[in-house]
Amino acid sequence: MIIENTGLKGLKSDLAHLDEVTTQLGFVRWQWEYYRATYDLKFEDTANQAEYFLRLNARVETGKLESPYAILNVEDAYMGKTTFPHGLDYVSPIPPAILNAAQQKLDQLKAKLSV
């Protein structure tokens, strides 16, 4: 599920700052290559014993991802339910409490990147 109207899409940041603020909020940069980075944040629904990941993509505008000075454009935020053995299901409904918590994190991220 793509999370619409986050206000993040199109924001720009250097890699060092983006890594710093996402780490402060609990995101982990799991997947990366020279021109793209993916930040994930895990949410657990203990009532249903399910895990969800909020995922944020960023693409390099200038430089290469190995440089802390590379400028990245933030892209869409989306969320999915984990599937066995690994993967995300982007079609399954997400509980409102999990979606609200994810929206709060996205709002915090936007505030930190907009400074």
The first five atom37 places (N, CA, C, CB, O) and aatype in JSON, in Angstrom:
{
  "aatype": [12, 9, 9, 6, 2, 16, 7, 10, 11, 7, 10, 11, 15, 3, 10, 0, 8, 10, 3, 6, 19, 16, 16, 5, 10, 7, 13, 19, 1, 17, 5, 17, 6, 18, 18, 1, 0, 16, 18, 3, 10, 11, 13, 6, 3, 16, 0, 2, 5, 0, 6, 18, 13, 10, 1, 10, 2, 0, 1, 19, 6, 16, 7, 11, 10, 6, 15, 14, 18, 0, 9, 10, 2, 19, 6, 3, 0, 18, 12, 7, 11, 16, 16, 13, 14, 8, 7, 10, 3, 18, 19, 15, 14, 9, 14, 14, 0, 9, 10, 2, 0, 0, 5, 5, 11, 10, 3, 5, 10, 11, 0, 11, 10, 15, 19],
  "atom_mask": [
    [1, 1, 1, 1, 1],
    [1, 1, 1, 1, 1],
    [1, 1, 1, 1, 1],
    [1, 1, 1, 1, 1],
    [1, 1, 1, 1, 1],
    [1, 1, 1, 1, 1],
    [1, 1, 1, 0, 1],
    [1, 1, 1, 1, 1],
    [1, 1, 1, 1, 1],
    [1, 1, 1, 0, 1],
    [1, 1, 1, 1, 1],
    [1, 1, 1, 1, 1],
    [1, 1, 1, 1, 1],
    [1, 1, 1, 1, 1],
    [1, 1, 1, 1, 1],
    [1, 1, 1, 1, 1],
    [1, 1, 1, 1, 1],
    [1, 1, 1, 1, 1],
    [1, 1, 1, 1, 1],
    [1, 1, 1, 1, 1],
    [1, 1, 1, 1, 1],
    [1, 1, 1, 1, 1],
    [1, 1, 1, 1, 1],
    [1, 1, 1, 1, 1],
    [1, 1, 1, 1, 1],
    [1, 1, 1, 0, 1],
    [1, 1, 1, 1, 1],
    [1, 1, 1, 1, 1],
    [1, 1, 1, 1, 1],
    [1, 1, 1, 1, 1],
    [1, 1, 1, 1, 1],
    [1, 1, 1, 1, 1],
    [1, 1, 1, 1, 1],
    [1, 1, 1, 1, 1],
    [1, 1, 1, 1, 1],
    [1, 1, 1, 1, 1],
    [1, 1, 1, 1, 1],
    [1, 1, 1, 1, 1],
    [1, 1, 1, 1, 1],
    [1, 1, 1, 1, 1],
    [1, 1, 1, 1, 1],
    [1, 1, 1, 1, 1],
    [1, 1, 1, 1, 1],
    [1, 1, 1, 1, 1],
    [1, 1, 1, 1, 1],
    [1, 1, 1, 1, 1],
    [1, 1, 1, 1, 1],
    [1, 1, 1, 1, 1],
    [1, 1, 1, 1, 1],
    [1, 1, 1, 1, 1],
    [1, 1, 1, 1, 1],
    [1, 1, 1, 1, 1],
    [1, 1, 1, 1, 1],
    [1, 1, 1, 1, 1],
    [1, 1, 1, 1, 1],
    [1, 1, 1, 1, 1],
    [1, 1, 1, 1, 1],
    [1, 1, 1, 1, 1],
    [1, 1, 1, 1, 1],
    [1, 1, 1, 1, 1],
    [1, 1, 1, 1, 1],
    [1, 1, 1, 1, 1],
    [1, 1, 1, 0, 1],
    [1, 1, 1, 1, 1],
    [1, 1, 1, 1, 1],
    [1, 1, 1, 1, 1],
    [1, 1, 1, 1, 1],
    [1, 1, 1, 1, 1],
    [1, 1, 1, 1, 1],
    [1, 1, 1, 1, 1],
    [1, 1, 1, 1, 1],
    [1, 1, 1, 1, 1],
    [1, 1, 1, 1, 1],
    [1, 1, 1, 1, 1],
    [1, 1, 1, 1, 1],
    [1, 1, 1, 1, 1],
    [1, 1, 1, 1, 1],
    [1, 1, 1, 1, 1],
    [1, 1, 1, 1, 1],
    [1, 1, 1, 0, 1],
    [1, 1, 1, 1, 1],
    [1, 1, 1, 1, 1],
    [1, 1, 1, 1, 1],
    [1, 1, 1, 1, 1],
    [1, 1, 1, 1, 1],
    [1, 1, 1, 1, 1],
    [1, 1, 1, 0, 1],
    [1, 1, 1, 1, 1],
    [1, 1, 1, 1, 1],
    [1, 1, 1, 1, 1],
    [1, 1, 1, 1, 1],
    [1, 1, 1, 1, 1],
    [1, 1, 1, 1, 1],
    [1, 1, 1, 1, 1],
    [1, 1, 1, 1, 1],
    [1, 1, 1, 1, 1],
    [1, 1, 1, 1, 1],
    [1, 1, 1, 1, 1],
    [1, 1, 1, 1, 1],
    [1, 1, 1, 1, 1],
    [1, 1, 1, 1, 1],
    [1, 1, 1, 1, 1],
    [1, 1, 1, 1, 1],
    [1, 1, 1, 1, 1],
    [1, 1, 1, 1, 1],
    [1, 1, 1, 1, 1],
    [1, 1, 1, 1, 1],
    [1, 1, 1, 1, 1],
    [1, 1, 1, 1, 1],
    [1, 1, 1, 1, 1],
    [1, 1, 1, 1, 1],
    [1, 1, 1, 1, 1],
    [1, 1, 1, 1, 1],
    [1, 1, 1, 1, 1],
    [1, 1, 1, 1, 1]
  ],
  "atom_positions": [
    [[0.83, -1.16, 0.0], [0.0, 0.0, 0.0], [0.88, 1.24, 0.0], [-0.95, -0.01, 1.2], [1.74, 1.4, 0.87]],
    [[0.68, 2.09, -0.96], [1.39, 3.37, -0.99], [0.67, 4.32, -0.03], [1.45, 3.96, -2.45], [-0.55, 4.43, -0.05]],
    [[1.44, 4.99, 0.79], [0.86, 5.95, 1.72], [0.9, 7.31, 1.04], [1.64, 5.97, 3.1], [1.97, 7.87, 0.79]],
    [[-0.27, 7.83, 0.75], [-0.41, 9.08, 0.0], [-0.27, 10.3, 0.91], [-1.76, 9.12, -0.72], [-0.46, 10.22, 2.13]],
    [[0.06, 11.41, 0.31], [0.06, 12.73, 0.96], [0.92, 12.8, 2.21], [-1.35, 13.12, 1.32], [0.51, 13.36, 3.23]],
    [[2.11, 12.22, 2.14], [3.02, 12.28, 3.28], [3.78, 13.6, 3.34], [4.0, 11.12, 3.24], [4.26, 14.01, 4.39]],
    [[3.89, 14.25, 2.18], [4.69, 15.47, 2.11], [6.17, 15.18, 1.99], [0.0, 0.0, 0.0], [6.98, 16.11, 1.97]],
    [[6.54, 13.91, 1.92], [7.95, 13.53, 1.81], [8.43, 13.43, 0.37], [8.19, 12.21, 2.52], [9.59, 13.72, 0.07]],
    [[7.55, 13.02, -0.51], [7.94, 12.78, -1.9], [8.49, 14.07, -2.5], [6.74, 12.25, -2.72], [7.83, 15.11, -2.5]],
    [[9.7, 13.97, -3.01], [10.34, 15.12, -3.64], [11.27, 15.89, -2.73], [0.0, 0.0, 0.0], [12.02, 16.74, -3.2]],
    [[11.25, 15.61, -1.41], [12.2, 16.27, -0.53], [13.6, 15.79, -0.86], [11.86, 16.0, 0.96], [13.79, 14.66, -1.29]],
    [[14.57, 16.66, -0.65], [15.97, 16.32, -0.94], [16.79, 16.39, 0.33], [16.55, 17.26, -2.02], [16.54, 17.22, 1.21]],
    [[17.78, 15.51, 0.42], [18.66, 15.48, 1.57], [19.98, 14.85, 1.16], [18.02, 14.7, 2.75], [20.03, 14.02, 0.25]],
    [[21.06, 15.26, 1.85], [22.3, 14.52, 1.61], [22.22, 13.21, 2.39], [23.56, 15.36, 2.04], [21.48, 13.09, 3.36]],
    [[22.99, 12.24, 1.94], [22.93, 10.9, 2.51], [23.21, 10.9, 4.01], [23.92, 9.99, 1.8], [22.53, 10.22, 4.77]],
    [[24.22, 11.66, 4.44], [24.58, 11.66, 5.86], [23.41, 12.13, 6.72], [25.81, 12.56, 6.1], [23.12, 11.52, 7.75]],
    [[22.74, 13.19, 6.31], [21.62, 13.72, 7.09], [20.43, 12.75, 7.05], [21.19, 15.1, 6.56], [19.8, 12.49, 8.07]],
    [[20.14, 12.21, 5.87], [19.03, 11.26, 5.74], [19.27, 10.02, 6.6], [18.82, 10.86, 4.27], [18.36, 9.55, 7.27]],
    [[20.49, 9.5, 6.57], [20.82, 8.35, 7.42], [20.67, 8.69, 8.9], [22.27, 7.87, 7.14], [20.15, 7.88, 9.68]],
    [[21.11, 9.88, 9.29], [21.04, 10.28, 10.69], [19.6, 10.39, 11.19], [21.76, 11.61, 10.89], [19.26, 9.84, 12.23]],
    [[18.76, 11.1, 10.45], [17.38, 11.3, 10.92], [16.56, 10.02, 10.85], [16.7, 12.4, 10.11], [15.72, 9.77, 11.72]],
    [[16.77, 9.21, 9.83], [16.02, 7.95, 9.76], [16.44, 7.01, 10.89], [16.23, 7.27, 8.39], [15.6, 6.32, 11.46]],
    [[17.71, 6.98, 11.21], [18.2, 6.14, 12.31], [17.6, 6.61, 13.63], [19.74, 6.18, 12.37], [17.2, 5.78, 14.45]],
    [[17.53, 7.92, 13.85], [16.94, 8.46, 15.08], [15.49, 8.01, 15.24], [17.01, 9.99, 15.07], [15.01, 7.81, 16.36]],
    [[14.79, 7.84, 14.12], [13.38, 7.45, 14.16], [13.17, 5.94, 14.14], [12.65, 8.07, 13.0], [12.03, 5.47, 14.2]],
    [[14.26, 5.17, 14.06], [14.14, 3.72, 14.11], [14.21, 3.01, 12.78], [0.0, 0.0, 0.0], [14.1, 1.78, 12.73]],
    [[14.38, 3.75, 11.69], [14.52, 3.13, 10.37], [15.9, 2.51, 10.23], [14.28, 4.17, 9.25], [16.86, 2.91, 10.89]],
    [[15.98, 1.52, 9.35], [17.25, 0.88, 9.02], [17.4, 0.92, 7.5], [17.32, -0.59, 9.57], [16.47, 0.59, 6.77]],
    [[18.58, 1.33, 7.04], [18.84, 1.29, 5.59], [19.31, -0.12, 5.26], [19.91, 2.39, 5.15], [20.5, -0.43, 5.35]],
    [[18.36, -0.98, 4.86], [18.66, -2.38, 4.56], [19.22, -2.54, 3.17], [17.43, -3.23, 4.71], [20.27, -3.16, 2.99]],
    [[18.54, -2.01, 2.22], [18.9, -2.27, 0.83], [19.46, -0.99, 0.23], [17.67, -2.77, 0.01], [18.89, 0.09, 0.4]],
    [[20.57, -1.12, -0.46], [21.1, 0.04, -1.15], [21.97, -0.41, -2.3], [21.9, 0.93, -0.19], [22.5, -1.53, -2.32]],
    [[22.09, 0.46, -3.25], [23.01, 0.29, -4.36], [23.55, 1.67, -4.67], [22.31, -0.37, -5.63], [23.27, 2.6, -3.91]],
    [[24.3, 1.85, -5.72], [24.95, 3.13, -5.95], [23.99, 4.3, -6.16], [25.85, 3.02, -7.12], [24.37, 5.44, -5.92]],
    [[22.77, 4.03, -6.61], [21.86, 5.13, -6.93], [20.51, 5.04, -6.22], [21.63, 5.17, -8.4], [19.62, 5.83, -6.52]],
    [[20.34, 4.11, -5.29], [19.05, 3.95, -4.62], [19.25, 3.4, -3.22], [18.12, 3.02, -5.43], [20.11, 2.54, -2.99]],
    [[18.45, 3.92, -2.27], [18.48, 3.41, -0.9], [17.05, 3.12, -0.45], [19.17, 4.42, 0.06], [16.11, 3.8, -0.85]],
    [[16.9, 2.1, 0.38], [15.6, 1.74, 0.93], [15.72, 1.73, 2.45], [15.12, 0.35, 0.39], [16.57, 1.04, 3.02]],
    [[14.85, 2.49, 3.09], [14.81, 2.57, 4.55], [13.56, 1.85, 5.04], [14.82, 4.05, 5.04], [12.46, 2.09, 4.54]],
    [[13.72, 0.96, 6.01], [12.61, 0.17, 6.55], [12.43, 0.42, 8.04], [12.83, -1.33, 6.29], [13.39, 0.63, 8.77]],
    [[11.17, 0.4, 8.47], [10.83, 0.5, 9.88], [9.81, -0.58, 10.19], [10.29, 1.92, 10.24], [8.75, -0.66, 9.55]],
    [[10.12, -1.41, 11.17], [9.28, -2.56, 11.51], [8.23, -2.19, 12.56], [10.14, -3.72, 12.03], [8.51, -1.49, 13.53]],
    [[7.01, -2.67, 12.33], [5.9, -2.53, 13.28], [5.38, -3.92, 13.59], [4.77, -1.6, 12.73], [5.23, -4.74, 12.68]],
    [[5.1, -4.2, 14.86], [4.57, -5.51, 15.26], [3.15, -5.37, 15.78], [5.47, -6.17, 16.33], [2.87, -4.53, 16.63]],
    [[2.27, -6.19, 15.25], [0.89, -6.27, 15.73], [0.81, -7.5, 16.61], [-0.16, -6.33, 14.53], [0.61, -8.61, 16.12]],
    [[0.95, -7.31, 17.92], [0.99, -8.45, 18.84], [-0.36, -9.17, 18.92], [1.4, -7.99, 20.23], [-0.4, -10.38, 19.17]],
    [[-1.45, -8.45, 18.72], [-2.78, -9.08, 18.79], [-2.94, -10.13, 17.69], [-3.89, -8.02, 18.67], [-3.5, -11.19, 17.92]],
    [[-2.45, -9.83, 16.5], [-2.58, -10.75, 15.37], [-1.28, -11.48, 15.06], [-3.03, -10.0, 14.15], [-1.22, -12.27, 14.11]],
    [[-0.27, -11.23, 15.84], [1.06, -11.81, 15.63], [1.51, -11.63, 14.19], [1.07, -13.29, 16.0], [1.91, -12.59, 13.52]],
    [[1.44, -10.38, 13.73], [1.86, -10.05, 12.37], [2.88, -8.92, 12.43], [0.64, -9.65, 11.48], [2.89, -8.12, 13.37]],
    [[3.73, -8.87, 11.41], [4.72, -7.81, 11.31], [4.46, -7.03, 10.02], [6.17, -8.39, 11.33], [4.09, -7.59, 8.99]],
    [[4.68, -5.73, 10.12], [4.51, -4.84, 8.97], [5.77, -3.99, 8.85], [3.23, -3.94, 9.13], [6.42, -3.67, 9.84]],
    [[6.09, -3.63, 7.63], [7.23, -2.76, 7.4], [6.79, -1.52, 6.65], [8.34, -3.49, 6.64], [6.12, -1.59, 5.62]],
    [[7.2, -0.38, 7.19], [7.07, 0.89, 6.51], [8.34, 1.06, 5.71], [6.82, 2.09, 7.51], [9.44, 0.97, 6.27]],
    [[8.23, 1.3, 4.43], [9.4, 1.38, 3.55], [9.41, 2.72, 2.84], [9.39, 0.22, 2.52], [8.38, 3.21, 2.38]],
    [[10.59, 3.29, 2.77], [10.79, 4.57, 2.12], [11.96, 4.44, 1.15], [11.06, 5.7, 3.16], [13.04, 3.98, 1.53]],
    [[11.74, 4.83, -0.08], [12.79, 4.79, -1.09], [13.35, 6.17, -1.32], [12.26, 4.2, -2.4], [12.65, 7.17, -1.18]],
    [[14.64, 6.22, -1.67], [15.29, 7.47, -2.04], [16.23, 7.17, -3.2], [16.07, 8.1, -0.83], [16.88, 6.13, -3.23]],
    [[16.3, 8.09, -4.15], [17.18, 7.95, -5.31], [18.18, 9.09, -5.36], [16.37, 7.91, -6.62], [17.88, 10.22, -5.0]],
    [[19.38, 8.76, -5.8], [20.45, 9.74, -5.88], [20.19, 10.72, -7.02], [21.82, 9.05, -6.06], [19.89, 10.32, -8.15]],
    [[20.3, 11.99, -6.71], [20.22, 13.04, -7.73], [21.62, 13.41, -8.21], [19.48, 14.28, -7.18], [21.87, 13.53, -9.41]],
    [[22.52, 13.59, -7.25], [23.92, 13.88, -7.59], [24.83, 13.06, -6.69], [24.23, 15.39, -7.47], [24.53, 12.85, -5.52]],
    [[25.94, 12.61, -7.25], [26.91, 11.82, -6.5], [26.58, 10.34, -6.55], [0.0, 0.0, 0.0], [25.76, 9.89, -7.35]],
    [[27.24, 9.6, -5.67], [26.98, 8.17, -5.52], [26.7, 7.88, -4.07], [28.18, 7.33, -6.03], [27.17, 8.59, -3.18]],
    [[25.94, 6.84, -3.83], [25.47, 6.54, -2.49], [26.6, 6.26, -1.51], [24.54, 5.37, -2.54], [26.39, 6.36, -0.3]],
    [[27.75, 5.91, -1.98], [28.86, 5.64, -1.07], [29.4, 6.94, -0.44], [29.98, 4.91, -1.81], [30.17, 6.88, 0.52]],
    [[29.0, 8.09, -0.98], [29.45, 9.37, -0.46], [28.4, 9.98, 0.47], [29.76, 10.33, -1.61], [27.23, 10.03, 0.12]],
    [[28.82, 10.44, 1.66], [27.85, 11.07, 2.56], [27.29, 12.38, 2.01], [28.5, 11.33, 3.9], [26.29, 12.89, 2.5]],
    [[27.94, 12.92, 0.97], [27.51, 14.18, 0.37], [26.57, 13.99, -0.81], [28.71, 14.97, -0.08], [26.1, 14.97, -1.39]],
    [[26.29, 12.75, -1.16], [25.35, 12.48, -2.26], [23.99, 13.09, -1.91], [25.22, 10.95, -2.53], [23.54, 12.99, -0.77]],
    [[23.35, 13.7, -2.89], [22.03, 14.29, -2.68], [20.98, 13.29, -3.17], [21.88, 15.66, -3.44], [21.05, 12.8, -4.29]],
    [[20.02, 12.99, -2.29], [18.97, 12.02, -2.6], [17.61, 12.69, -2.66], [18.95, 10.89, -1.56], [17.34, 13.64, -1.91]],
    [[16.76, 12.21, -3.55], [15.35, 12.59, -3.62], [14.55, 11.51, -2.92], [14.87, 12.79, -5.1], [14.68, 10.33, -3.24]],
    [[13.71, 11.91, -1.98], [12.84, 10.97, -1.29], [11.67, 10.63, -2.21], [12.34, 11.55, 0.07], [11.1, 11.51, -2.85]],
    [[11.33, 9.36, -2.27], [10.23, 8.9, -3.11], [9.06, 8.46, -2.23], [10.69, 7.74, -4.04], [8.97, 8.85, -1.07]],
    [[8.19, 7.65, -2.78], [6.99, 7.21, -2.07], [7.32, 6.41, -0.82], [6.13, 6.4, -2.98], [8.33, 5.71, -0.74]],
    [[6.41, 6.53, 0.15], [6.43, 5.68, 1.33], [5.35, 4.63, 1.12], [6.21, 6.5, 2.66], [4.25, 4.94, 0.65]],
    [[5.64, 3.41, 1.47], [4.65, 2.36, 1.35], [4.82, 1.35, 2.46], [4.74, 1.67, -0.02], [5.85, 1.31, 3.13]],
    [[3.78, 0.53, 2.65], [3.75, -0.39, 3.77], [3.24, -1.74, 3.33], [2.88, 0.17, 4.9], [2.36, -1.84, 2.47]],
    [[3.8, -2.79, 3.93], [3.37, -4.14, 3.61], [3.49, -5.06, 4.81], [0.0, 0.0, 0.0], [4.2, -4.79, 5.77]],
    [[2.76, -6.16, 4.72], [2.78, -7.2, 5.75], [3.83, -8.23, 5.36], [1.36, -7.86, 5.91], [3.96, -8.59, 4.19]],
    [[4.59, -8.69, 6.35], [5.63, -9.68, 6.05], [5.0, -11.01, 5.66], [6.56, -9.88, 7.26], [3.93, -11.38, 6.14]],
    [[5.68, -11.71, 4.78], [5.26, -13.04, 4.35], [6.41, -14.0, 4.57], [4.81, -13.04, 2.85], [7.57, -13.6, 4.58]],
    [[6.09, -15.27, 4.75], [7.1, -16.3, 4.97], [7.63, -16.79, 3.64], [6.52, -17.48, 5.79], [6.84, -16.93, 2.7]],
    [[8.89, -17.06, 3.5], [9.99, -16.87, 4.43], [10.51, -15.44, 4.44], [11.1, -17.82, 4.1], [11.07, -14.99, 5.45]],
    [[10.35, -14.73, 3.37], [10.74, -13.32, 3.36], [10.01, -12.63, 2.22], [12.31, -13.15, 3.22], [9.75, -13.24, 1.17]],
    [[9.69, -11.4, 2.43], [8.96, -10.63, 1.43], [7.88, -9.8, 2.08], [0.0, 0.0, 0.0], [7.61, -9.94, 3.28]],
    [[7.26, -8.94, 1.3], [6.19, -8.08, 1.8], [4.98, -8.19, 0.9], [6.67, -6.62, 1.9], [5.09, -8.19, -0.33]],
    [[3.82, -8.27, 1.53], [2.54, -8.3, 0.83], [1.98, -6.88, 0.92], [1.54, -9.37, 1.44], [1.62, -6.42, 2.0]],
    [[1.9, -6.21, -0.22], [1.46, -4.82, -0.24], [-0.05, -4.69, -0.44], [2.17, -4.07, -1.34], [-0.56, -3.58, -0.51]],
    [[-0.77, -5.8, -0.53], [-2.21, -5.77, -0.78], [-3.03, -6.0, 0.5], [-2.57, -6.83, -1.82], [-4.13, -5.47, 0.62]],
    [[-2.5, -6.75, 1.43], [-3.22, -7.05, 2.67], [-3.56, -5.76, 3.42], [-2.39, -7.99, 3.58], [-2.78, -4.82, 3.43]],
    [[-4.75, -5.73, 4.06], [-5.1, -4.55, 4.84], [-4.18, -4.39, 6.04], [-6.56, -4.63, 5.3], [-3.68, -5.36, 6.59]],
    [[-3.98, -3.14, 6.42], [-3.11, -2.83, 7.56], [-4.0, -2.31, 8.69], [-2.0, -1.79, 7.18], [-4.82, -1.42, 8.46]],
    [[-3.84, -2.84, 9.9], [-4.67, -2.37, 11.02], [-4.51, -0.86, 11.23], [-4.29, -3.13, 12.32], [-3.41, -0.32, 11.09]],
    [[-5.6, -0.19, 11.55], [-5.56, 1.27, 11.73], [-4.52, 1.75, 12.74], [-6.92, 1.75, 12.17], [-3.88, 2.78, 12.53]],
    [[-4.32, 1.01, 13.83], [-3.34, 1.43, 14.84], [-1.92, 1.42, 14.26], [-3.41, 0.5, 16.07], [-1.13, 2.31, 14.54]],
    [[-1.62, 0.41, 13.45], [-0.3, 0.32, 12.82], [-0.15, 1.44, 11.79], [-0.11, -1.07, 12.14], [0.9, 2.08, 11.72]],
    [[-1.17, 1.67, 11.01], [-1.14, 2.73, 10.0], [-0.98, 4.11, 10.65], [-2.42, 2.7, 9.15], [-0.26, 4.95, 10.13]],
    [[-1.66, 4.33, 11.77], [-1.53, 5.61, 12.48], [-0.12, 5.79, 13.03], [-2.54, 5.69, 13.62], [0.44, 6.89, 12.95]],
    [[0.46, 4.74, 13.58], [1.83, 4.81, 14.1], [2.81, 5.1, 12.97], [2.22, 3.5, 14.81], [3.75, 5.87, 13.14]],
    [[2.59, 4.49, 11.81], [3.45, 4.74, 10.65], [3.32, 6.18, 10.19], [3.09, 3.78, 9.5], [4.32, 6.82, 9.86]],
    [[2.09, 6.71, 10.17], [1.87, 8.09, 9.76], [2.58, 9.06, 10.7], [0.38, 8.41, 9.71], [3.12, 10.08, 10.26]],
    [[2.57, 8.75, 12.0], [3.26, 9.59, 12.97], [4.77, 9.62, 12.68], [3.0, 9.09, 14.4], [5.4, 10.67, 12.74]],
    [[5.33, 8.46, 12.38], [6.77, 8.4, 12.05], [7.07, 9.19, 10.79], [7.22, 6.93, 11.88], [8.09, 9.89, 10.72]],
    [[6.2, 9.09, 9.79], [6.4, 9.84, 8.56], [6.31, 11.34, 8.81], [5.37, 9.42, 7.5], [7.06, 12.12, 8.22]],
    [[5.4, 11.76, 9.67], [5.28, 13.17, 10.03], [6.54, 13.66, 10.74], [4.04, 13.4, 10.92], [7.02, 14.76, 10.47]],
    [[7.07, 12.84, 11.63], [8.32, 13.19, 12.32], [9.48, 13.3, 11.34], [8.64, 12.15, 13.4], [10.3, 14.21, 11.44]],
    [[9.53, 12.37, 10.4], [10.59, 12.39, 9.4], [10.49, 13.64, 8.54], [10.52, 11.13, 8.52], [11.5, 14.3, 8.26]],
    [[9.29, 13.97, 8.13], [9.1, 15.18, 7.32], [9.57, 16.41, 8.08], [7.61, 15.34, 6.92], [10.23, 17.28, 7.5]],
    [[9.23, 16.5, 9.35], [9.64, 17.65, 10.16], [11.17, 17.75, 10.23], [9.05, 17.55, 11.58], [11.73, 18.84, 10.13]],
    [[11.84, 16.63, 10.41], [13.3, 16.63, 10.51], [13.98, 16.94, 9.17], [13.78, 15.28, 11.04], [15.04, 17.56, 9.14]],
    [[13.37, 16.5, 8.08], [13.97, 16.75, 6.76], [13.65, 18.15, 6.24], [13.49, 15.72, 5.77], [14.35, 18.66, 5.36]],
    [[12.62, 18.77, 6.77], [12.2, 20.08, 6.28], [12.95, 21.23, 6.96], [10.71, 20.25, 6.47], [12.76, 22.39, 6.61]],
    [[13.78, 20.91, 7.92], [14.52, 21.95, 8.67], [15.58, 22.57, 7.8], [15.16, 21.37, 9.95], [16.31, 23.46, 8.25]]
  ]
}
